[in-house]
Amino acid sequence: MNTPSSSTSVLLVGGGIGGLASALALARLGIQVELLEQSAHIGEIGAGLQLGPNAFAALDALGVGEAVRSKAVFTERLVMMDAVDCSEVASVEVGEEFRQRFANPYAVSHRADLHGAIFDAVKQHPLIRFHTSAAVEHLEIGEDGVLAVTRDGRQFRAQAVVGCDGVKSVVRAELLGDAPRVSGHVVYRAVVPAEQMPADLRWNAPVVWAGPNCHLVHYPLRGGEQYNLVVTFHSRDKEEWGVSEGSQEEVLSYFEGIHECPRQLLSLPTSWRRWSTADRDPVEQWGRGPATLLGDAAHPMMQYLAQGACMALEDAVTLGEAIGRCRREDGSHDLPRAFRLYESARVARTARVVLSVREMGRIYHAKGVERLVRNSLWPGRSQQRFYDAVEWLYAWRPEHCLDDARAPA
């Protein structure tokens, strides 16, 4: 860990997984970080999430990999089932052979456990100060630095700003001014005790039940004591991005014609949280001058490849590597140059994920002849062929994260 060798300071807007990971990456370079979180408490809502080998590579680089591993569930395989006839479409083993191929495991974790492991490290770092109830209302970006003014009138100045503030990013609004693309896909999430799960569905695997215009996912959490349930469907109504309480009646209305085996899971939760999802069309540049974006603020994506948090973690590590590479002789950092280097390393990769996610959503929700085509794609495929297909995604390594970056002019 570096000790402070310069007066470099950065504002991070947003205290989610990406914001905390970025704070850690920058502080380890000796940079003073001011983290602004709009909520009254720094925490994480939601339920489970999936962590590919690329996420663990990033977490290890941040020094929190073992803390996350201690609470994660290491799965045996990834499974896709046909929700109409209950047949297996594909199964990918993620045991020892997978770990050797990608140098890390595949796991599932409660979102709060991942967030908490990173936050514990953040709280211990003397160069990170976090401010709650700090909703940024006004942002000024100049050549010599940035000024953020919160809703309650507090002012924060630094040499640069990184927007880690999600789909409705105020930093992105200042930099780019574009609107998110509301997908029309609605996601319901819930967690249920393991004893309520049907015994024959207590699989140690993320299982996707793919149906026409809908799908259902389940996997274990917290040592198998709980199960994460996620359902997704194409809404009949015009949606607006946001989170609200859901209703079992709405969920059930979208899963008619689904086999009873997965459908029985829809009656288990006593409460649901409802997400109307959005993403954005990829753009070639996220920032200007001493400002850039990270995570969902830069490249929001839907959930079909389970890579949202993984990409934010990769972003954080790459941002740190780019800043480290742009250190001046006097120990200070050329942050605008570093931000452009970071963007050039991340834009194409994250765009590929965003676009691949959209296509995977189409595959999950295939109906009619498209469903038959989907079900014919993978039978007889070797595990090595599955691994080859995801090499581009899971083989990401911190030591190579700037290999494809273009040096800024």
N, C-alpha and C positions, 0 to 999 in steps of 0.2 A: 504494500500500500504506500502511495506517495504522501509525503507531508506537504503542506501548502508551500509552494515555491513562488507563487505569484498572487496578484490581486484579482485574478480572473473570477467573474461571478456570472451566474446564469439563473434566470427565472424559469422554473418548470411549472406550467399551468396544468393541473390535474394530478390527483393522488391515487389513480388506479394502478394496475399492475405495470403498465408502461411507464407511468410517471415515477413510481418508486424505483423501478429497475434503472431508469435513466439517472435518477438522483444518485444511486449507488455507483453507477459507471462513471459519472463525472466526478463525484467526490473522491473516488479512488485515484483520480488524476491530480488531486490537490486543488480542485475547483470549488469555490463557495457556491452552494446551491440554496436557493430560496424556493420552496415548493408551496404552491398556492392551491388549496383544495376548497371547492365551493361548499361542500357539505360541512355540517357541524362536527363530524367525526371522520377520521380517515379509516375507512373500512371498505368492504366489498359485498355487494348484494349478488344474488344468483345462487347457483347450486354447483353442479360439477363441471369440470372441463377436462379435456384430454391433452396430454403432453407427449408429443413425439420426441424422437431422439434429438432433433434440432433444438427443441426447447431446453432439454437437459444440458446440451452443449453450452447454451447461453447462460443458464443458471450456474453452471460450474464456473464459467468465466467471471461471473459476478460474485462468486464465493458463497452462494447459498444453495448449491445443488444438493448437498447432503441433508440440509434442513428440510428441503422439499421432499426428497426421497423418503425421509423418515415417516411421513404421513400419507404418502401416495400408495395406491394399489397398483401393483405390476400385473398387467393383464397377460393372458396366455395367447389370445388371438383377436383378430378383428373380424366381425361376422356381418354379412348382409343376408337377410332373409326376405323372401317374398311374402308381403303381408296379406296377399289374397289367398294363396294356396298353402302357405306355411312351408314352402320348400326352401332349401338353402341355395342361395345364389352364388356366394363366394365366401371363402374363409382364408384369412392370412395369419399365419403363425408368427407371433412376436416374442418367441422364447429365445433360447441361447443363440441359435443361428442368426436371427434378426439382430440381436445385440452385438454380435461379432461383426456383422456387416456394417452397422451404423454407429458402433462404438458407444451406444447408449440404449436404454430400454424404451418401451412404450408404456405409459402409465396413465391413470386417471386420478384426479384429485378434487377435493372440494375447493371451490374458488377461494373461499376465505382462508383455507390452509396455505395455498400458494401465496396469496396476498400477504398473509400474516408472516410467513417466513421471510419475505423480502422486507417487510416493514420492520421486523425485529432488527435486521441488519442496518436499516436506515436510521432507526432511533439511536443506535449506538455510535453513529458516525458524527464526529464533532463539526464537520463542515456542512452538514445538512440541517437546515431549519425549516420546519413545516408550519404552515399557517392555515387554520381551518376557518370555516365561514367566510372564505375569501373568494367570492364570486367576482371574476374580472368583468368589469363593465366598460372600461375604456383602455385602449392599448395604443401607445405611440412607439413606432419603430423608426429609429434614426440611424445614421451611419455610425454614430458614436455610442449608441446604447439604446436601451428600451425603458419605457415607463409603463407600468400597469397600475390602474386605479380600480379598486374593488368597489362593490356596491355600497359598502359602509364608509367609503371615503379614504381608506388606507392607500398609501402609495408605496410602490416597490420599484426600485431602479436596479438595473444590472447591465452588464455588457451585451447580453443576448437573452433570447427567450425561445423556449421549445414548447410548442403546443401539444400536450398529451391529454387533451380534454375531450376526447371522444367524438362521436358522430356530429354533434351540434357544437363543434369547436368554435369558441370565440376568436381564437388565434387564427384559425383557417378563414373565418369570415373576414378578418382584417387583411390577410395575405391574398386570398383567392376569391372570396365572395361568391362561391358557387353553392348550389343547393344539393343536399343528399338525394339519392334516388330511392324513394320508398318502394320496396320490392313487392308489396302485397302478400308476402309470406309472413304468417304469424307463428310465433314460437311460444309454447307453454312449457314451463319448467316447474318441477316439484321434486322433493326428496321424501322417500317413504322408508320406514324401518324395514330391515331385512326380513323380519318374521312375517311381514305382510306380503312379501313377494311370493308368488307361486313357486314351490320347491323346484319344479322342473325348468324354471327360468332364472334361477340364481347362478347365472354363468359368470365366470371370471373373464369377461370380455365386453367391450363396447359392441352392442348388437343393434343394427339398424334393421327395422322392419319397413321395407320400402313398399309404398302403396300408391295408387293413382292420386296425384295431386296432394299427397300427404305422406308422412312417415313418422315412426316412433323409435326412440332410442332408449336403451337402458344399460346401466353398468354400475358396479359396486363402488361404494365410497367408504372411507374411514375404516379400513380393515374388514370390510364386508358387513359392517353394522348397519349401513344404509344403502339404498339404491337410488341413483339419479334417474329420473324419468323426464324425457323431453319429447314433446310432440310438435309437429310442424304441419301446417296446411296452407293452401292457397285461399286467401279470404274472398268471400263473396262481395264484401263491401269495400269501399274506397278507404284505404288506411292512411293514418298519419303516424309518423315515427313516434314511439313512446312506450312506456311501461305502465301497466295497470294491473288491477286484480282481474283474474279470469273466472270463468264459470265452466263447470263440468258439462253443462248442457251444450254449450257452444262446441266444446271439444268433441263430444259424442256425435254431434250433428255432422261432423266432417269425416267420420270414420265408419260410415255405413258401408257394408259390403266387405269389410275387413274380417279376416279369420278370427274366430273367437279366442284363439291362443294369445295373440298380442292385444286384442281388443279388451280383454279382461283387465289389463293393467290400467285402463283409463278410469276405472272406478275406484282406484286405490287412494289417490291423494285426497286429503281433506281440504286443501287449498292449492291454488295454482297462481303463478305469476305469469302475466301475458306480455310478450314483447312483440310489437309490430316492427319488423326489421327494415333496415335500409343499408345500402352500400353507396359507393360513388364510382363513376367511371374513372379509370386511372388517368392521371395527368403526368406530364413530363417533369415538372418541378414543383416542389412543395413550399419553397420559401424564397426569401430575398434578404440580402444583407445579413444582419445578426439574428435572423429568425428562421425557424424551420418547424416541421411537424413530425409527429411520431405516433405509431399505433393507429387506433381508429380515427384519429384526427387526420392522418395522412392517407390511409387506405382502408376505410371501413369495409368489412366483408361479411357476407352471410356465413352460416355455421357449417356448411356441408363438407368441409375438409377439416373441421376442428382445429383451425390454425390462427384464429384471431389473437389469442394470448401469446402463442408461439411466435408470431411475426412481431409483436410488440417487444418481446424479449430479445429477438434477433436485432431489432432496430436499436434498442438501448445499448447492446454490446457494440454494434457497428458505429454508433454515434461516438461512443467512448474511444474506439480505435481510431476514428477519423480525427478527433480532437487531439489525441496523443500524437498522431503523425504530423499535425500542424503546429507543433510547439516552436516558438521562436527561440533565438539564442539567449535572450534574457529570461527565459523561463515562462513567459506569457504565452497565450495561445491565440492564433489567428482564427477566431471563431467563424466569421463568414466563409473563409476558405474551407474550414473543416466541415461546415454545414453543406456546402456544395459537393464536397467529396463524399460525405455520407449519403446525400440524396442520389448521387450518381451510382452508388453501390446498391441502393435499395429500391429505386423506382421500378426497374424492369422486373426484379424478382417478385416484389409485392404485387405488381400488376398481373403477373402470371398467376399468382395465387388467387387474386380476386376473380379473374376470368375463368380459372379452373373450377373455382367454387361454384360459379353460376352454372357451368356445364354439369358438375356433379349433382347439383340440385335437380337439373332436368333428368339425369339418370335415376336418381332416387325416386322421382315422382312420375316416372314413365307409366303410360297406360296404353291399352290396346296393343297394336303391333309393336310399338316402341318398347313396351314391357317385355314382350317375347324376345325382341332383339337384345335387350339388356340381360335377360336371364341366360342368353346363349353365349355371352362374351367370355365367361371365365371358367366354365367346366373343363377340367383336364389341364388347366394352367399350373405349371410348377411354382413352388414358392419362390424360386430364384427369379422367375419372370415377374412375379408380383413385386419383389424387391427392386428389380431393374426399373419398374415403372415409377417407383417413388424415390428413386435415387436422387433426382434433382431437388426434392423437397427435404428429405430426412438427412441427407449427408452434409448439410451445412455445418461449417466449422468456424469458430471465431478467428483462428489464425489465417483463414483464407477469405474473411468477410470483405476485404477491400480489393480482392484480386481483379474483380471486373469493374472497379471504379475508374473513372476518368479524372485525371488530375485537373483541378480547376485552372482556368487561364490566369 
